[in-house]
Amino acid sequence: MVALAILSLTILILTYFGSSFTLTRNAQIDTQAQAFARSYFDNVRASWSTRAAFNAAVLPSVAPPSGFSNPSASLATVQTIGTQVVLRRITLQFTGPQNRSYSFSTEVALPPL
């Protein structure tokens, strides 16, 4: 009986550590995906810091970190005043390890004069 109880406890502990390892790894991948998206959006904001660059609406190239693939960035107009676009939405989509899909969006406003 004692041996069975020890064996059961050992299996329970090993199962806990196994699932904990998987959850930790998934959290690390999600954090890396978020950092990549944040870096890309910061790059867009920096390159669109002037009205001319904002109006040109050229998105920087996307170079994903190792393990991530199929990046694509799309652009949509969110708000206009008259004919002037004042707010744009950028959506970044890519595939991560384990074929998980990620999609992040941000909005960028027309820089002031």
C-alpha positions in Angstrom: 0.0 0.0 0.0 2.8 2.4 0.9 4.6 1.7 -2.4 1.3 2.3 -4.3 0.8 5.6 -2.5 4.4 6.7 -3.2 4.0 5.7 -6.9 0.7 7.6 -7.2 2.2 10.7 -5.6 5.3 10.5 -7.9 3.1 10.2 -11.0 1.0 13.1 -9.8 4.0 15.3 -9.3 5.6 14.4 -12.7 2.3 15.1 -14.4 2.1 18.5 -12.7 5.7 19.4 -13.8 5.0 18.2 -17.3 2.0 20.4 -17.8 3.7 23.3 -16.0 6.6 23.0 -18.5 4.1 23.1 -21.5 2.3 26.2 -20.1 5.6 28.0 -19.4 6.8 27.3 -23.0 3.5 28.5 -24.5 3.7 31.7 -22.3 7.3 32.3 -23.6 6.2 31.9 -27.2 3.3 34.3 -26.6 5.6 36.8 -25.0 8.0 36.6 -27.9 5.1 37.1 -30.4 3.9 40.2 -28.4 7.4 41.6 -28.3 7.8 41.1 -32.1 4.5 42.9 -32.8 5.3 45.8 -30.4 8.7 46.2 -32.1 7.1 46.3 -35.5 4.5 48.8 -34.5 7.1 51.0 -32.9 9.0 50.9 -36.2 5.9 51.9 -38.1 5.3 54.8 -35.7 8.9 56.0 -36.0 8.8 55.8 -39.8 5.5 57.6 -39.9 6.6 60.5 -37.6 6.0 63.1 -40.3 2.9 63.9 -42.2 4.5 63.1 -45.6 5.5 59.7 -44.4 2.0 59.1 -42.8 0.3 60.1 -46.0 2.6 57.9 -48.1 1.4 55.0 -46.0 4.3 52.7 -46.8 4.6 49.8 -44.3 8.1 48.7 -43.3 9.2 45.2 -44.2 8.4 42.4 -41.8 11.2 40.2 -40.5 9.9 37.7 -37.9 12.0 36.2 -35.2 13.2 32.6 -35.5 10.4 30.1 -35.3 7.8 32.5 -36.6 6.6 32.5 -40.3 4.2 33.9 -42.8 4.2 37.5 -41.7 1.8 39.9 -43.3 0.9 43.5 -42.5 -2.3 45.2 -43.7 -3.4 48.7 -43.6 -6.9 50.2 -43.2 -8.3 53.7 -43.0 -10.2 54.2 -39.7 -11.1 57.9 -39.8 -10.9 60.8 -42.3 -11.7 64.4 -42.0 -12.8 65.6 -45.4 -10.3 64.0 -47.7 -7.5 63.8 -45.2 -6.9 60.4 -43.5 -6.3 61.1 -39.8 -6.3 57.6 -38.4 -5.0 54.3 -39.8 -5.2 50.7 -38.4 -2.3 48.3 -39.0 -2.8 44.6 -38.5 0.1 42.3 -38.2 -0.5 38.5 -38.7 1.9 35.7 -38.5 2.3 32.0 -37.6 4.2 30.9 -34.6 5.7 27.6 -33.4 3.2 24.8 -33.2 1.3 26.5 -36.1 -0.5 28.9 -33.7 -1.8 32.0 -35.5 -1.2 35.5 -34.1 -2.9 38.7 -35.0 -2.1 42.1 -33.5 -3.5 45.5 -34.4 -2.7 49.1 -33.6 -3.9 52.5 -34.8 -1.7 55.4 -35.8 -2.9 59.0 -35.9 -1.8 61.7 -38.3 1.2 63.5 -36.7 0.7 67.1 -35.7 2.1 70.0 -37.8 
